[in-house]
Amino acid sequence: MTAAKFARLGKLALRDLRGNLRSFWVFLACLALGVTTLTGVGTVADAVRASLDSNGRMLLGGDVAVSRMHLRASPQERRWLEAKGQISEIATLRAMARKPGAEALGASALAEVKAVDALYPLTGRLSTEDGADTAGLLHQGPNAVVDRLLGERLGLGIGDRLTLGDGEVVIRGFTGREPDKLAGQAAFGPRVLISLDTLTATGLAKPGSLTRWTYRLLIPGGERLGAPELEGVRKEVRAAFPDAGFGVSDRRDPAPGARRAVDRLGQFLTLVGLTTLLIGGAGVANAVASYLDKKRRTIAVFRALGASSRDILSIYITEILLLAVLGIVAGLVLGPVVTLTGNALFGHLLPFPLVVQIEATTLVAAAAYGLLVALLFTLWPIGRTEEVSAALLFRDEVNTGKRRPRWPFATAMLAALALIGAIAFFTAEDRRLALYFIGGLSVLFAVFLGLGAAVPWLARRLPAPRRPELRLARNNLGGPGSLARQAMLSLGTGLSLLVAIALVDRSLVSELKGGLPERAPSYFFLDIGKDELAPLTAMLAGSGKGATVETAPMLRGRLVSLEGVPVEEIEAPPEAEWVLTGDRGLTFSEDPPASSKIMEGAWWPKGHQGEPLVSFDIELARALELEVGDAVTVNVLGRNVTAKIANLRTVDWDRLAINFVMIFSPNTLEKAPYNVLATLSYPTPQPIAEEAKLVQRVSTQFPSITAIRVKDAIEAIGGVLAQVMTAIRATASITLLAGALVLAGAMATAERRRIYEAVLLKTLGARRRQVLLTHLIEYVTLAGIAGVVAAGLGTLAAWIITRQVMEIAFAYSIWSVLGALGLAGALVLGFGLIGSWRVLSERPVPYLRAE
């Protein structure tokens, strides 16, 4: 094709589009909505990553952080770190904060204690709510700055005294901004900030206590260090202290697992956004088919004037591509705008300022998805016009939809579909999740496309009802202008997704709360000294009828290597990654746990004095490809201990009782300084007031022991999950908006036929009520079928996710299913009745004359 001819065809395409943009509002809206969702999700994920990068030094509190449990850095270790730059020492632990002299209900509360030195913070500024400098206040005596929530729980204000362990502190302010708060471990209580000297006076950081010692390192010129240099520093620390048990992180990932969590959540929301775009593709296809149907006479004129099939194809492909580009560009603009608006309104709620950056890769990926979806859903209707003769176009006023495009169009559609799947799969951080999602989405589309074809087929074969309204509704469902295909695809997929998410959310909540009283202990007690164990056990055992106390020695240690391979070099599957990162709880025992079953190997004999042995969780061992006889090395209190796996056992994590991945033979750890962990369980739930009184007595008599109420810990985890599920539900809800657009477009397309039908019926004596009832029966039938099938598929998907992927109990919620049915009914009836009202409002004379 010459340039001149291409220019002429382009002019014809633009001229043909002039005045016809109203026909493409659904086309543009569906594409723009899908691309906006993809761009918005991607921009938010990019902004969080950019914020972690730009604020990493402040969020971590330095360039590199070195930490370990139990053991403070030795003078030699400190000198080595100080040679690298400026360091700040921090200790974090859990403790019971108490109101002095009070033993009433509510006089104690679990708190997260953070003790800092005079150099803290190395970056950023620590301040109180009123903006005062916190660092100075902490080092002027036994002072503390606390979260306002703790003050409210204990009824304390500024200037009041607070008991921690064996000492007292004076509250000098309420925490305002803590720059490195995100870098801490998961918090189960409000923060208490004190100095390291004050911590020593409290007696909380005694040998064996669960205290994490962290050293933040600020390297001169460190802000200019790239990833290779930072990784080099981490390797230097490991090489200098191979047996120290230090965990090393740097400012690239200041919060434990934050970057990975952002990547995975962003990936999931991107896949949901892609679903929105694909659902909108039905509206794109419907808009193009309707537009080309109206252009049959124009196409016939082109053919009569000598235009070839290739010329006609070029004109309409050019038109569709121009419109697709317009919709995609609108989405690429709106996505970042939505992110910027959200940041302006809610950015202050984040723990760090959000740096919104427009990444080219995000825009290119969203544009590629948009263009491929546009091609996927427009090639079929365009291809149907290529080989049609002018005479057939003039005759073909009623019988449409029977022609099929030539094989190149079908091939191109398959190629577009394959490219969409390939981009989603190969750009995914978790390819298994992408594969599951693509497979599930393919099943959903296949089911609802099949259902959209089956409903008209079944309607045509039903016996004709005697009542005219039912007969007309059946004819509408089975006729050539049936809305079944659009209604099934547009609503079914989105509703299935929402039902699945709602039921997964319900199952998670049920797992966290519903089964808790029967299976889980009421309290965990930490940092129990050996001399405190007997009196504490007696107190707990006498706290209520049937009270059961379980105890186990406990230390924290870090896995160093498996079979001689450093854990940093092991690529573990997602379900086992957590074992290799951070510190793990360790214990030793003469006897196997009552709740475990030895599956392979054998337990060590009593009084074993040979080589160190360890019992390992069988599921994690299989995931890490460990067998009986393999060697694992853990670092405990700065010493590497290598033990041989003696047996593999089952671990019932669902009980939330005392469970450990690794249990060692007593000769391995019994000489180390350790404390004891205890749980308290009741056969029936106790009144909250009685539990609170018990905790108060424990914290008064044993000030260094920490009590954690299991329900409170579960609620803290549930709060985080609720926020994540809210984001997922909000994004998934956009799929229904896309479905609504598709449905609105389908009804707008069918409006002229329905008006003519209504005019004829009213001319023949039908009442407005009868016509409206006909439409109502049709819409209720479509909504019911779409809702019931979506509820079934969503329930099946939720069952697979909970039972097979998450391995938790599936909790069914009838309200989630009824919500799907109600939402389907509201959307179909809402759009349908609006369309019916417009149909019945038209005057009959112009339509009778036109026909």
Protein Blocks (a to p, Z undefined) as FASTA:
>chain_A
ZZklmmmmmmmmmmmmgoplmmmmmmmmmmmmmmmmmmmmmmmmmmmmmmmmmmmmmmno
pabdcddehiacdfklmmmmmmnmccddddddddddddehiabehiaccdddddddfkbc
fedjdddfkopafklmmmnojcddddfklmmmnopaehiacdehjbccddfbdcfbdfkl
mmpccdfbdcddddfklmmmnommgghiacddddddddehklmpcfklmmmmmmmmmmmm
mmnopacddfklmbghklmmmmmmmmmmmmmmmmmmmmmmmmmmmmmmmmmmmmmmmmmm
mmmnopafklmmmmmmmmmmmmmmmmmmmmmmmmmmmmmmmmmmmmmmpcbdcdddddfk
lmmmmmmmmmmmmmmmmmmmmmmmmmpcfklmmmmmmlghkaccdfklmmmmmmmmmmmm
mmmmmmpfblmlmmmmmmmmmmmmmmmmmmmmmmmmmmmmpccdfblklmmmmmmmmmmk
lcklmmmmmmmmmmmmmmmmmmmmmmmmmmmmmmmmmmpcfbdcehiafklmmmmmmmmm
mnpghiacddddddddddfbgghiafklpccdfklmmmmgojddddddfbdcfkbccfbh
cdddehiabdcdddddfklmmmnopaehiacdddeehiacddddfbdcdddfknopacdf
bdcdfklmmmpccddddddddfbdcdfklmmmmmmmmmmmmmmbccddfklmmmmmmmmm
mmmmmmmmmmmmmmmmmmmmmmmmmmmmmmmmmmmmmmmmmmnopafklmmmmmmmmmmm
mmmmmmmmmmmmmmmmmmmmmmmmnopacdddfklmmmmmmmmmmmmmmmmmmmmmmmmm
pcfklmmmmZZ
